[in-house]
């Protein structure tokens, strides 16, 4: 099927759905157009134009045009000039130029300007011409398919972003909503402890309080991680003395150190460090708790603060104990992992190092966990 525009009609072309790909042939000689039609009509829907005006009219009405074949020498416009103008409306269409031997020198210099796929000399070889157009159409199809897949990927990425945003908003909402009834439970449990209770009632009340405090800690941790993911953790920088990091060590860490007869030692090459005091202290204590928890009894927990290119400085916590596999390191660095070999439900959700990572990212830093010859090294890297 083809559309012949040789009569110079002014009517508006109607877009018709056709199975064959569209091919535009532009040549001021009608005999050449008829010859091109006979070559391509079995595989392509041939659109013929003998003037640039007709050709531009076709471009306006056929946005899905696959291939353009244009003669170089025409009275009103050269083939290169027409093909160059066609780029504006049909950037993906494949352009092929037909030229005589005497035009080759001038054409070669203009090929890139017109984004011409190939040029063929007259008289053309029908088989070679058909093969060239087939290759051009294949290129057009692949490019169109790639653009469609890219659009689908962009849409999928946008959907994932929306889903991730909705997930984070849901997590923040749920965590906030959980705190309201939890606060009520903890308040009334505290009031109950102030009243006369039997031994059994005291036991039950203590368990309610401990479980409530544990749940509150989990909610706070999850909320902190989600806030970190959406960039809602505010930061500020201040100069502190490195030794201040070891002040006010939480009771659970102190109890671990004492029960396992571990010693804690710090060495700093810097007199002062600039960081977010609150966030960094929380990250440091989480890493210290991890080192103490998995360090062997009677061992030393060594804290070292020093400069390390390309970072401004590093706070390193090293313990002596069992090494951990790369797979385990990857899992414990991800929030809400469900590996039963890592997570102990009686202790928590295994979010200690994830909290460290979240707090370091909020400060434009990072967390690094590596094995040493004698144990594990956790580094808080400050940029």
ABEGO torsion letter per residue (X at the ends): XBBBAAAGBABBBBBBBBABBBBBBBBABAAAAAAAAAAAAAABBBBBBABAAAAAAAAAABAABABBBBBABBAABBAAAAAAAAAAABAABBBBBBBBAAAAAAAAAAAAAAGBABBBBOBBBAAAAAAAAAAAAAAAAAAAAAAAAAAAAAAAAAAAAAAAAAAAAAAAAAAAAAAAAAAAAAAAAAAAAABBBBAAAAAAAAAAAAAAAAAAAAAAAAAAAAAAAAGABBBBBBBBBAAAAABGBBAAAAAAAAAAGBBBBBBBABABBBBBAAAAAAAAAAAAAAAAAABBBGBBBBBBBBBBOABABBBBBBBBEBBBBAAAAAAAABBGBABAAABBAAAEAGAAAAAAAAAAAAAGBBBBBBBBAABBBBBBBBX
